[in-house]
Amino acid sequence: MPAGARMVLDARNIVGESIVWDDQRERLLWVDIIDKRIHAFSPVSGEHQSWRMPTIATSVGLRRDGGAIVGLQKTIALWNYCDDVSTLCEIESDLPGNRLNEGVVGPDGAFWVGTMQNNINPDGSPSDITEDAGRLYRVDANGSVARLSDDIFGITNTLVWTDEGRLITADTMKNTLYSYAYDAQATRLSDRAITLKDHPRGLPDGSTKDAEGLIWNCRVVGGSCLIRITSDGEIRQTVELPCSWPTSCTFGGPNLDTLYVTSARFTMDESHLEANPHEGGLFAVEMGIKGRPESRFG
């Protein structure tokens, strides 16, 4: 494996995503979208748990009351680490061909979530994306849903806020990271600008921010790396990973100084997986850099 990167759990996730560090329970939480599961892992004890969800599970975040908030196929739900969920709201009920994708609790305590054309067949096999159909939404504590922009995305990904108060988000299909201004009173995004476009290593997936305000972006679909960039897209560092589809990352551990990365094995054939058995694993990278605590919903 690359220096500094190690596999901490042979999770074999089909599409591991949306990893967060729960500092109250000192464990990681993430989803496997296609396996319809939420996973928890304690790096200290090595304990690994998982829970089956009623539909695909696309994202997970932490709540201020100690529970979690989960993005499912079409609904946002409250979850208390058990086999049941409580629906908070539904998104795009008028668009049955869409599903939820990336979801992150923002610094304002709301759950920010994106949608996309559903690319998963009922049996878990991939389905082609034929159109840009995704949008961005904000869900507040009472379940109210606000559409943030009229912009349409192929695959919504990455939701991270700069120290200057702008939102960085991605369209994986377009290999582009965008920056937006946010008007809290109007609950709208504006002033879209391109932060990073056509980077040659893979495509943009999930991101996190470190204590210095720089952004770490997973490069999925063969990218096999993380890139560390400034809020205006200057690449400061590239970290090689022992997986070809890194999907989501977060800083964890007691000092928030370990970068944890989920990965996927979606669409990979048997010969590739035999030669690359670490695909879908959970990885840790010691960078000598600290992160910041996760925001909590509510």
N, C-alpha and C positions, 0 to 999 in steps of 0.2 A: 504493500500500500504506500501511497505518497507519504513522505515525511510529515509528521504532525497529524495525519488523519488515521483514524482507526475505527473499525466497526465495533459498536458496543452492544448491538442486538441484531441477530440474524432474523429480522422481522419478516422478510420475504413478502413485503407489502406489494399488492398489485399497483396501487397508486397511493403511497403514503403522502400526506399533505398536512398543512395547517398546524405545524408544531408550535407549542407554547410551553413555557416553563411556569409551573405552579409553585411559587415560592412558599406558600402556606403548607403544602404537602410535600414539598421538595421532590417533585417528579415532573416528568414530561408528559404532555398530552398531545395526541395527534390523531388524524383519521386515516383510514384506508377507504378511499371513496368507493371503489368497486366491490370490495369485500363487505361493505356496509357495517364497518366496525370503527369504534373509537378505542385507541390504545393508551395505556399508561405505563410508564417505566421509571423506576427509581434507579439512578446511576449508582447510588451507594449500596443499596441492598440487592440490586439485581432483580427485584420483583417486577414481573410483567403481567398486566391484566388487560383484558379486552372485553368490550360489550357490543352486542349485536344491536344495530339500529333498524327501525322499520323500513327504511328506504336507504338509498345511497347517502352516505354522510360526507359532506363536501368541505366542512370547516368546523372549527371549535375555538371558543374563547372562554375566558374566565369571567365570573361574576363577582361583584363586591360582597354578596352575601355568602360566598364560599362555594357556590355551585358553578355550573358551566352553561354556556349558550352554544347551540349547535345549529349549523346550516345543514338541512337535509335536501331532498330533491327539489321541493317547492316551498318548504316551510322553514321558518326560524323557530326553534324550540328551546325551552328551558330544560336542563338535565341535571340530575343530582347523583350521578355516579351509580346508577342502577339500571334496570332493564326497561324502564319507562321514560317517556319524554312528555312534556306538556307544551302544546303548540302555542306560540306567542303571536304569530302572524303568518300569512301566506303572501308570496311574492309572485307576480305575473301569473295569476290564476287564469288570465285570459289568453295566455300563450302556452298551450300544453306541450309544444315542441321544445320549450326552453327548460333549463334546469339552473340551479344555483351553482356557483363555483367558489371563488375566493371569498373568504369572510374574515374580518379582523376587527377587534374592539379598538376604537379610536381613542385618542387622548381626551375626547369629550365624553367618554363613557357610553357612546352609542356603538351599535354593531354596523359596520360598513360592509356591504356585500355586493358582489357582482354576479351577473347571469351570463348564460351563453346558450347556443343551440345544443341540445342534448346530443352527446357523441358516444353514448353508451347504450347498447341494446339490452333488452330485458335479461339476456343470458350473460351479461357482462362483457361481451365482445365489443370491439370498437365499431362505431358508426361514423361515416364521413360527415364532416361539417360542410354544409353547402352554402351558408350565408352568414354574414355578420348579423347577429341578433341579440348581443349582450348589452346590458346597461348597468349602471352603478346606482346603488340605493343606500339609504341610511335608515336604520331602525332604532328608535329610541326605547326607553325603558317601559313605556306603556303599550308598545307594539305598533306605534304609528310608523308608517313607511313613507319616505320621501324619495322620489326619483331625483338624482343629483344633477343630471345633465341630459341633453338630447343626443349626445355623442353615442355612437353604436360601436361595439367591439366584437371581434371574432371570439377570442377567449380572454375574459377578464382575469387579471392576475396582479399580484403585488398590491398591497395597500400599506404604505408607510409614510409617516409625516416628518417633514424636515424641521430643523430647528427654526427655520424662518416661517413656519406655519403653512407651507404648501404640501399638497398631497402628491406623492409619487405613485403612479399606477402603471400597469402594463397591458398591452395587447400582445399575447404570445404569438398569435397568428401573423402579426405584422413585425415581429422582432423589434418592438419599440417600447421604450419607457417614456411616459409622459409626466409632466408636472402641471398641477392646477392650483389656482387660488380658490379659497373656500369662503363663501359668505354665510356665516352662521345664522343670520337673521332671515335670509331668504332660503336657506338650506339648498344652496346651489353651488356648483363648481363653475369656474370661468377661467379665462386667460390661459387656455391650454397651450403648452409649449413642449417641444420634443427635448427630452433629457438625454436619451441614448438610443441610437437607431442602427440596425444592421450590424451589431457586434458579431464577429465571425465565429464565436464559440457558442453553438447551440441557440436556444431561444429563452427569453426571460420567463421565469416562474416566480416562486415566492421570495420575499425579501425580509430583512430585519435591519435595525439601526443600532450602531454601537454607541458607546459613551462619548465618543468624539464627534458624533453626529454624522458619520459616514454610513453609507448603505451597503449591505451585503445582499447580492442578488444571485439566486440559483440559476444555473444555465442548463436547462432541460433539453431533451431530444438530442443526445449525443454531445452536449457541452462538457460534461465531466468535470465541472469546476464551479467555484464561486468567484465572483468578481466584487471588489470593494470599490465603490465609486463615491464621488462627491455629489452634492445635491444638484449640481449643474452638469453631471455626466462625465467628469474626468475620472479615468480609471487609475486607481492608486495601487491595486494589488490583484493578482490572480492566484487562487489556491486550487491545486489539483485534487481531485477526489477519486476514490476507487469505485465509482459507479458512473454510468453514462447518463442517467436521468436524475440528477439531484432536483428536488422539488420544493422544499421549504426549509427554513433555517430559523434558529432562535438561540440566544445566549442563555445558558443555564448554569446550574451548580450554585453552591452557597455564595460565591463571590461573583456570579454571573460572568465567569471568565472562560467558559468552554462553549464553543459554537457547535450546536447539534444540528444535524442535517438529515432529513428524510429523503427517500428515493422511491423510484417506481420501476416495475418490470412490465408495464403495460405494452402490448403489441410485440414483445420480444419472443423470438422463436426458441425452440428447445435447444438447438445447437449453441445459440448465443448464451443462454442461461447456463448450460453445462460448462462453457468456457469462462463465464463470468458469474459465479455463484453468489457474489455479494450484491447483485442488483436487488433493489427493494429493501435493503438493510437500513439500519439507523447508525449514523456515523457521528463521531466527535472529532473536533479539530481544536488543538490548543494553539491559540494565536498570540497570547500575551496581551490581549485586548479585552476589555470588559464591555458588556452590554448594559441595557437598562431594564427595569422591571416592566412586566406586561401591564398594559392598561386593563381595567376591569369594567364590565358592563353594569349599568344601573345608576 
